[in-house]
Amino acid sequence: MSGISGSGYQHSPRYNAVGIIGGLGSVASADVFFKMTRFAAAMPPARRVEILFDQKPFKEADIAGAENAYTNARKLYVFDMVRQFEERCAAAVALPCFISHTFLDELQVEVGLPIVDMLAAIRRHLETRLPKLQRVGVLTSSYVRKKQLFQKYFPADQYELLFPSDAVQHACVMRAVYGAQGIKHGCMSGNTIDLLYEACQDLLRQGAQVILPGMTEVAMVADALIARGIPLIDTNQVYAESVIAYEGVVARQFKIGVVGGVGPAATVDFIGKVIRNTPAEKDQDHIKLVVEQNPQIPDRTQNLVADGPDPTVAIYAACKRLENDNADIIAIPCNTAHAFVERIQAHLSVPIINMLDETVGYVARQYGQPCRIGLLATAGTIASTVYHEAAQRLGMQLVTPAPEQQEQVMQIIYGEHGVKAGFVNDDLRLALIEQIGLLAQQGADVVILGCTELPLLMHQNEAFEVNGKCVPVLDPTEILARRCVSLAQAAG
């Protein structure tokens, strides 16, 4: 049985919907919304999508496209909007703003929804419709020009990008959009069109074969410029069609979700093991982690062996919060908590990596058959038989302490001076070694430290000689950490 349960790593939207981030500015966003709606209406019924349009109060700078414009507020606004569309279960997001596409990569790695790339859509359109095109004129803001956004998508060895002269850029392009009588102020005829026509003529004189609006406001008046004989492409229409037809998935960094607080020290220990097992030369090589540290989750053992409160809802709630934070997998560094995993996994879209299955599988791979596994764990873990079932699935025998020995194990873990009380010392270590020896005398070939507090007293693969036999101990949190790292690396 695999250590991964559930449906896989990709999150699926509950319905086919796309969101449009409005407000950057609102007139051009509405134009893209209209064109998306019109294109969607022509789609076959089975492929029609719901379009979610939303904009919040966002005060742009007077000239947001100025060469040295400050974009921090815009970045945070877009991030918040994408997260809201995530909560509404959209399948993708449209971002009709060329300025915002200059920091698209920064956004995409931090959100779980794919933001449909406007520049990639435009390039695909040109490659399909005008495959022999070489010289491309671009009408965009001074900010986008400075950031060289178009150069990123149209490399110099394939395209020659042409831009208006500096004088034309400021007197015509920027004025037509941001001026007092510009498009952002609702003026989309008369002098506005004259200014953009003059800018287009500048590009045509440079040899442009086609002209791309690199501002959504300019694309709004594409028809007026085309009517004057300008070979201009309505990039808003291109983007609208691309968003409606989008079927991709987000390519984002792998994230491990951790249900923490069960117990707190074991959580820190597990995270340290993930870090130590990750091959990294710099900070950015490490794996993303999100931890839901909730020490108030009811005690698992008290529920399993006594009449303590049921921790199922609390564990499930922690997993759901990790799911909502775009975790790709969930790790629970608590052996006893795995008695509740089967109850909640079917209700999650993210797989919980089963630490017990991983540990028993490790024993089978490393030590083969026959192998008798000794288990030192809480009374709750033993009473739940979750380790017994994992061993039986691989045809292995489990050895557990006698009742009086189990009381000593519980003292090591839960005692007034036990590990959960914050004590990690030689006395506890010696008491643990004694219990390992007793299991070895019962025939154990290897001993699992089946409570995540116990590995705080000794390490993976420490070995003890008992009656001439070498008995290694295994740390399930170490094995779980290695598995999580392996999955992260495999995901790229």
C-alpha positions as CSV (number, residue, x, y, z in Angstrom):
1,M,0.0,0.0,0.0
2,S,1.4,3.4,-0.9
3,G,2.1,6.0,1.7
4,I,-0.1,8.4,-0.3
5,S,-3.8,8.3,-0.1
6,G,-6.3,10.5,-1.9
7,S,-6.8,12.0,-5.3
8,G,-3.4,13.4,-6.1
9,Y,-1.6,16.8,-6.1
10,Q,-3.7,18.9,-8.4
11,H,-6.6,20.9,-7.0
12,S,-9.7,20.9,-9.2
13,P,-12.1,23.7,-9.3
14,R,-15.7,22.8,-8.3
15,Y,-17.1,24.4,-11.5
16,N,-15.8,25.8,-14.7
17,A,-15.3,29.5,-14.0
18,V,-12.7,32.1,-14.8
19,G,-12.2,35.4,-12.8
20,I,-11.3,38.8,-14.2
21,I,-9.4,41.2,-12.0
22,G,-10.9,44.6,-12.6
23,G,-9.9,48.0,-11.4
24,L,-6.5,48.4,-13.1
25,G,-8.2,50.5,-14.8
26,S,-11.8,49.8,-14.8
27,V,-12.7,50.9,-18.4
28,A,-10.2,48.5,-20.1
29,S,-11.1,45.7,-17.7
30,A,-14.8,46.1,-18.7
31,D,-13.8,45.9,-22.3
32,V,-12.0,42.5,-21.7
33,F,-15.0,41.3,-19.7
34,F,-17.4,42.2,-22.6
35,K,-15.2,40.5,-25.2
36,M,-14.9,37.4,-23.0
37,T,-18.6,37.3,-22.5
38,R,-19.3,37.6,-26.3
39,F,-16.7,34.9,-27.1
40,A,-18.0,32.6,-24.4
41,A,-21.6,32.9,-25.7
42,A,-20.4,31.5,-29.0
43,M,-18.9,28.4,-27.4
44,P,-20.7,25.0,-27.5
45,P,-22.8,24.5,-24.3
46,A,-20.5,21.9,-23.0
47,R,-17.6,24.3,-23.0
48,R,-19.2,27.4,-21.7
49,V,-17.7,28.9,-18.6
50,E,-18.9,31.2,-15.9
51,I,-17.2,34.5,-15.9
52,L,-16.6,36.2,-12.5
53,F,-15.8,39.9,-12.7
54,D,-14.6,41.7,-9.6
55,Q,-12.9,44.9,-8.8
56,K,-12.2,46.6,-5.5
57,P,-11.4,50.2,-4.8
58,F,-7.9,50.8,-6.1
59,K,-6.5,54.2,-6.4
60,E,-4.0,54.3,-9.2
61,A,-1.2,56.9,-9.5
62,D,-2.1,59.7,-11.8
63,I,0.3,58.2,-14.4
64,A,0.6,54.5,-13.4
65,G,2.5,53.8,-16.6
66,A,5.2,56.3,-16.0
67,E,8.7,55.0,-16.4
68,N,9.5,55.1,-12.7
69,A,6.0,54.3,-11.4
70,Y,5.7,52.6,-8.0
71,T,3.9,49.3,-8.4
72,N,3.9,47.9,-4.8
73,A,0.2,48.6,-4.1
74,R,-0.7,47.1,-7.5
75,K,1.1,43.9,-6.7
76,L,-0.7,43.5,-3.4
77,Y,-4.0,44.3,-4.9
78,V,-3.6,41.7,-7.6
79,F,-2.5,39.1,-5.1
80,D,-5.5,39.7,-2.8
81,M,-7.8,39.5,-5.8
82,V,-6.4,36.2,-7.0
83,R,-6.8,34.7,-3.5
84,Q,-10.5,35.8,-3.5
85,F,-11.0,34.0,-6.8
86,E,-9.4,31.0,-5.3
87,E,-12.0,31.0,-2.6
88,R,-14.7,31.3,-5.2
89,C,-13.3,28.2,-6.9
90,A,-12.4,29.8,-10.2
91,A,-10.3,27.6,-12.6
92,A,-8.1,30.5,-13.8
93,V,-7.7,34.2,-13.6
94,A,-7.5,36.9,-16.3
95,L,-5.3,39.9,-15.5
96,P,-6.0,42.5,-18.2
97,C,-3.1,44.8,-17.3
98,F,0.3,44.9,-19.0
99,I,1.9,46.6,-16.1
100,S,0.9,43.8,-13.8
101,H,2.4,41.2,-16.2
102,T,5.8,42.7,-15.5
103,F,5.6,41.0,-12.1
104,L,3.5,38.0,-13.1
105,D,6.2,35.5,-12.1
106,E,6.3,37.0,-8.6
107,L,2.6,36.5,-8.2
108,Q,2.2,33.1,-9.8
109,V,4.6,31.3,-7.4
110,E,2.6,32.5,-4.5
111,V,-0.9,31.6,-5.6
112,G,-2.7,28.4,-6.5
113,L,-4.7,29.6,-9.5
114,P,-3.2,30.0,-12.9
115,I,-3.0,33.6,-14.1
116,V,-3.5,33.4,-17.9
117,D,-0.4,35.0,-19.4
118,M,-1.4,37.8,-21.7
119,L,1.9,38.1,-23.6
120,A,2.1,34.4,-24.2
121,A,-1.4,34.5,-25.7
122,I,-0.5,37.4,-28.0
123,R,2.6,35.6,-29.2
124,R,0.7,32.4,-29.9
125,H,-1.8,34.4,-31.9
126,L,1.0,35.9,-34.0
127,E,2.7,32.6,-34.6
128,T,-0.6,31.1,-35.7
129,R,-2.0,33.9,-37.8
130,L,1.2,35.6,-39.1
131,P,4.0,32.9,-39.0
132,K,6.4,34.9,-41.2
133,L,6.1,38.1,-39.2
134,Q,9.4,39.7,-38.2
135,R,9.0,43.4,-37.5
136,V,6.5,44.1,-34.7
137,G,5.6,47.6,-33.5
138,V,4.5,48.0,-29.9
139,L,2.4,50.7,-28.3
140,T,2.8,50.4,-24.5
141,S,3.5,52.4,-21.4
142,S,6.9,53.9,-20.5
143,Y,6.9,51.6,-17.5
144,V,6.5,48.4,-19.5
145,R,9.1,49.6,-22.0
146,K,11.6,50.1,-19.3
147,K,10.9,46.6,-17.9
148,Q,11.4,45.2,-21.4
149,L,8.3,42.9,-21.0
150,F,7.8,42.4,-24.7
151,Q,11.5,41.5,-25.2
152,K,11.0,38.6,-22.8
153,Y,8.3,37.1,-25.1
154,F,9.6,38.2,-28.5
155,P,13.4,37.4,-28.5
156,A,15.7,39.4,-30.8
157,D,16.7,36.3,-32.8
158,Q,13.1,35.9,-34.0
159,Y,11.5,39.3,-33.9
160,E,12.6,42.9,-34.3
161,L,10.6,44.9,-31.8
162,L,9.9,48.6,-32.7
163,F,8.8,51.3,-30.3
164,P,7.8,54.9,-30.9
165,S,10.5,57.5,-30.6
166,D,10.9,59.1,-27.1
167,A,9.2,62.2,-28.2
168,V,6.2,60.4,-29.8
169,Q,6.0,58.1,-26.7
170,H,5.4,61.0,-24.3
171,A,3.5,63.4,-26.6
172,C,1.3,60.8,-28.2
173,V,1.1,57.4,-26.5
174,M,1.2,58.4,-22.9
175,R,-1.0,61.5,-23.5
176,A,-3.6,59.5,-25.4
177,V,-4.1,57.2,-22.4
178,Y,-3.2,59.2,-19.3
179,G,-3.9,62.8,-20.5
180,A,-6.8,64.9,-19.3
181,Q,-8.6,64.0,-22.5
182,G,-7.2,60.5,-22.6
183,I,-8.8,57.0,-22.6
184,K,-8.6,56.6,-18.8
185,H,-10.8,59.6,-18.5
186,G,-13.4,58.2,-20.9
187,C,-12.3,60.0,-24.1
188,M,-12.1,57.4,-26.9
189,S,-12.5,59.5,-30.0
190,G,-11.3,62.7,-31.7
191,N,-7.9,63.8,-30.5
192,T,-7.2,60.6,-28.7
193,I,-7.4,58.6,-31.9
194,D,-5.3,61.2,-33.7
195,L,-2.5,60.9,-31.2
196,L,-2.5,57.1,-31.4
197,Y,-2.7,57.3,-35.2
198,E,0.4,59.5,-35.2
199,A,2.3,57.0,-33.0
200,C,1.3,54.2,-35.3
201,Q,2.6,56.1,-38.3
202,D,5.9,56.5,-36.5
203,L,6.1,52.7,-36.1
204,L,5.1,52.1,-39.8
205,R,7.9,54.5,-40.9
206,Q,10.3,52.3,-38.9
207,G,9.1,49.3,-40.9
208,A,6.6,47.7,-38.6
209,Q,4.5,45.0,-40.3
210,V,1.9,44.8,-37.6
211,I,1.3,46.9,-34.4
212,L,0.5,45.5,-31.0
213,P,-1.3,47.5,-28.3
214,G,0.7,46.9,-25.1
215,M,-1.9,48.8,-23.1
216,T,-5.4,47.5,-22.7
217,E,-6.7,51.0,-23.1
218,V,-5.2,51.3,-26.6
219,A,-6.7,47.9,-27.6
220,M,-10.1,49.4,-26.7
221,V,-9.9,51.7,-29.7
222,A,-8.4,49.1,-32.1
223,D,-11.4,49.3,-34.5
224,A,-11.0,53.1,-34.9
225,L,-7.3,52.7,-35.8
226,I,-7.9,49.8,-38.1
227,A,-10.5,51.8,-39.9
228,R,-7.8,54.3,-40.7
229,G,-5.7,51.6,-42.3
230,I,-3.4,50.7,-39.4
231,P,-2.4,47.0,-39.3
232,L,-3.2,46.7,-35.6
233,I,-4.3,43.7,-33.6
234,D,-7.0,43.9,-30.9
235,T,-4.9,42.4,-28.1
236,N,-7.9,42.6,-25.7
237,Q,-9.8,40.3,-28.0
238,V,-6.9,38.0,-28.3
239,Y,-6.6,37.8,-24.6
240,A,-10.3,37.3,-24.0
241,E,-10.4,34.4,-26.4
242,S,-7.3,32.8,-24.8
243,V,-8.7,33.0,-21.3
244,I,-12.0,31.4,-22.3
245,A,-10.2,28.6,-24.1
246,Y,-7.6,28.2,-21.3
247,E,-7.1,24.6,-20.1
248,G,-3.8,24.7,-18.3
249,V,-2.8,24.2,-14.7
250,V,-0.7,26.4,-12.5
251,A,3.0,25.7,-12.4
252,R,4.0,26.6,-8.9
253,Q,6.4,25.6,-6.3
254,F,5.7,22.4,-4.3
255,K,4.5,23.1,-0.8
256,I,4.4,20.7,2.2
257,G,1.6,21.2,4.7
258,V,2.3,20.2,8.3
259,V,-0.3,19.5,11.0
260,G,1.7,20.8,14.0
261,G,1.2,20.9,17.7
262,V,0.8,17.1,18.1
263,G,3.2,17.6,19.9
264,P,4.9,20.9,19.5
265,A,8.5,19.8,20.0
266,A,8.0,16.9,17.6
267,T,6.7,19.4,15.0
268,V,9.9,21.5,15.2
269,D,12.0,18.2,15.1
270,F,10.2,17.2,11.9
271,I,10.7,20.5,10.2
272,G,14.4,20.4,11.0
273,K,14.6,16.9,9.4
274,V,12.9,18.2,6.2
275,I,15.5,21.0,6.1
276,R,18.4,18.7,6.8
277,N,17.3,16.2,4.1
278,T,16.9,18.8,1.4
279,P,19.9,19.2,-0.9
280,A,20.3,23.0,-1.0
281,E,23.0,25.5,-1.7
282,K,21.0,28.6,-0.9
283,D,17.7,29.5,0.9
284,Q,15.7,29.4,-2.4
285,D,16.6,25.7,-2.9
286,H,14.6,24.7,0.2
287,I,11.0,23.5,0.0
288,K,8.0,25.6,0.9
289,L,6.4,24.6,4.2
290,V,3.1,25.8,5.8
291,V,2.5,24.7,9.4
292,E,-0.8,24.7,11.2
293,Q,0.5,24.6,14.7
294,N,-2.5,23.8,16.9
295,P,-1.5,22.4,20.3
296,Q,-5.1,22.5,21.3
297,I,-6.0,19.4,19.2
298,P,-7.4,17.0,21.8
299,D,-5.0,14.3,23.0
300,R,-5.2,11.4,20.7
301,T,-4.3,8.7,23.2
302,Q,-6.9,9.9,25.7
303,N,-9.6,9.5,23.1
304,L,-8.4,6.0,22.0
305,V,-7.9,4.4,25.4
306,A,-10.1,6.5,27.7
307,D,-13.1,8.8,27.3
308,G,-11.2,11.8,26.1
309,P,-12.7,14.2,23.5
310,D,-12.6,13.2,19.8
311,P,-9.8,15.0,17.9
312,T,-11.2,14.1,14.5
313,V,-12.7,17.5,13.7
314,A,-9.7,19.4,15.0
315,I,-7.3,17.3,12.8
316,Y,-9.6,17.7,9.8
317,A,-9.9,21.5,10.4
318,A,-6.1,21.7,10.4
319,C,-5.8,19.7,7.2
320,K,-8.5,21.9,5.5
321,R,-6.6,25.0,6.4
322,L,-3.4,23.5,4.9
323,E,-5.5,22.5,1.8
324,N,-6.8,26.1,1.5
325,D,-3.2,27.3,1.7
326,N,-2.3,25.3,-1.4
327,A,-0.4,22.5,0.3
328,D,0.4,19.7,-2.2
329,I,0.8,17.1,0.5
330,I,0.1,16.9,4.2
331,A,2.4,15.5,6.8
332,I,1.3,14.7,10.4
333,P,4.3,14.2,12.6
334,C,2.3,12.2,15.2
335,N,2.0,8.5,15.1
336,T,-1.2,8.3,17.2
337,A,-3.0,10.9,15.0
338,H,-2.8,8.4,12.1
339,A,-5.5,6.4,13.8
340,F,-7.8,9.2,12.6
341,V,-6.4,9.6,9.0
342,E,-8.7,7.1,7.4
343,R,-11.7,9.0,8.8
344,I,-10.8,12.3,7.1
345,Q,-8.7,11.5,4.0
346,A,-11.8,10.9,1.7
347,H,-13.0,14.4,2.5
348,L,-9.7,16.1,1.5
349,S,-8.3,16.9,-2.0
350,V,-4.8,16.8,-0.7
351,P,-3.1,13.5,0.2
352,I,-1.9,12.8,3.7
353,I,1.5,11.0,3.6
354,N,0.9,8.0,5.9
355,M,3.9,8.0,8.2
356,L,3.1,4.5,9.4
357,D,2.9,2.9,6.0
358,E,6.1,4.7,5.0
359,T,7.9,3.4,8.1
360,V,6.8,-0.2,7.7
361,G,7.6,0.0,4.0
362,Y,11.1,1.2,4.9
363,V,11.6,-1.8,7.2
364,A,10.6,-4.2,4.4
365,R,13.0,-2.5,1.9
366,Q,15.9,-2.3,4.3
367,Y,15.6,-5.5,6.3
368,G,13.6,-7.8,4.1
369,Q,11.7,-10.9,5.3
370,P,11.3,-12.3,7.8
371,C,11.6,-9.4,10.1
372,R,10.0,-8.9,13.5
373,I,9.2,-5.3,14.2
374,G,9.3,-4.0,17.8
375,L,7.1,-1.0,18.4
376,L,7.5,1.6,21.2
377,A,4.5,3.9,21.0
378,T,1.7,5.4,23.1
379,A,-1.0,3.2,24.4
380,G,-3.4,4.9,22.0
381,T,-1.3,4.0,19.0
382,I,-1.0,0.4,20.1
383,A,-4.8,0.2,21.0
384,S,-5.7,1.6,17.6
385,T,-3.8,-1.3,15.8
386,V,-2.8,1.1,13.0
387,Y,0.8,-0.1,13.1
388,H,-0.4,-3.7,13.3
389,E,-2.5,-3.3,10.2
390,A,0.4,-1.6,8.3
391,A,2.7,-4.5,9.2
392,Q,0.1,-7.1,8.3
393,R,-0.3,-5.6,4.8
394,L,3.4,-6.4,4.2
395,G,3.3,-9.8,5.9
396,M,5.4,-8.7,8.9
397,Q,5.0,-9.4,12.6
398,L,4.7,-6.7,15.2
399,V,6.1,-7.0,18.8
400,T,4.7,-4.7,21.5
401,P,5.6,-4.2,25.1
402,A,4.0,-6.2,27.9
403,P,1.5,-4.2,29.9
404,E,3.9,-3.3,32.7
405,Q,6.5,-2.3,30.1
406,Q,4.0,-0.2,28.3
407,E,3.4,1.8,31.5
408,Q,7.1,2.6,31.6
409,V,6.9,3.7,27.9
410,M,4.0,6.0,28.8
411,Q,6.0,7.5,31.7
412,I,8.9,8.3,29.3
413,I,6.4,10.1,27.0
414,Y,3.7,11.5,29.3
415,G,5.2,11.4,32.7
416,E,5.7,14.4,35.0
417,H,9.3,14.5,33.9
418,G,8.7,13.0,30.4
419,V,9.4,14.2,26.9
420,K,6.0,15.9,26.4
421,A,6.7,17.9,29.6
422,G,9.8,19.3,27.9
423,F,12.5,16.9,29.5
424,V,15.1,15.4,27.2
425,N,17.9,13.9,29.3
426,D,20.1,10.9,29.9
427,D,17.7,9.3,32.4
428,L,14.9,9.2,29.8
429,R,17.3,8.0,27.2
430,L,18.5,5.1,29.5
431,A,14.9,4.2,30.3
432,L,14.2,4.1,26.5
433,I,17.2,1.9,25.9
434,E,16.0,-0.5,28.5
435,Q,12.6,-0.8,26.7
436,I,14.4,-1.4,23.4
437,G,16.3,-4.2,25.1
438,L,13.2,-5.8,26.4
439,L,11.6,-5.8,22.9
440,A,14.8,-7.4,21.5
441,Q,14.5,-10.1,24.1
442,Q,11.0,-10.7,22.8
443,G,12.4,-11.3,19.4
444,A,12.3,-7.9,17.8
445,D,14.9,-7.5,14.9
446,V,14.3,-3.7,14.6
447,V,12.5,-1.2,16.9
448,I,10.3,1.6,15.7
449,L,10.2,4.7,17.9
450,G,6.5,5.0,17.2
451,C,5.9,8.2,19.1
452,T,7.3,11.4,17.6
453,E,8.6,12.5,21.0
454,L,10.9,9.4,21.4
455,P,13.2,10.4,18.5
456,L,14.1,13.4,20.6
457,L,16.0,11.0,22.8
458,M,17.9,9.1,20.0
459,H,18.5,9.1,16.3
460,Q,17.6,7.1,13.2
461,N,19.7,3.9,12.9
462,E,21.2,4.0,16.3
463,A,21.8,0.3,17.1
464,F,22.0,-1.6,20.4
465,E,23.5,-5.1,21.0
466,V,21.2,-7.4,22.9
467,N,22.3,-11.0,23.6
468,G,24.7,-10.8,20.7
469,K,22.1,-9.4,18.3
470,C,22.4,-5.9,16.8
471,V,19.0,-4.1,17.0
472,P,18.7,-0.8,15.1
473,V,16.0,1.8,16.0
474,L,14.0,3.7,13.4
475,D,12.7,7.2,13.5
476,P,9.3,7.5,11.6
477,T,9.6,11.3,11.5
478,E,13.0,11.0,9.7
479,I,11.5,8.5,7.3
480,L,8.5,10.8,6.7
481,A,10.7,13.8,6.2
482,R,12.8,12.0,3.6
483,R,9.6,10.9,1.8
484,C,8.2,14.4,1.7
485,V,11.5,15.8,0.3
486,S,11.5,13.0,-2.3
487,L,8.0,13.9,-3.4
488,A,8.9,17.6,-3.6
489,Q,12.0,16.9,-5.7
490,A,10.0,14.5,-8.0
491,A,7.4,17.3,-8.6
492,G,10.2,19.5,-9.9
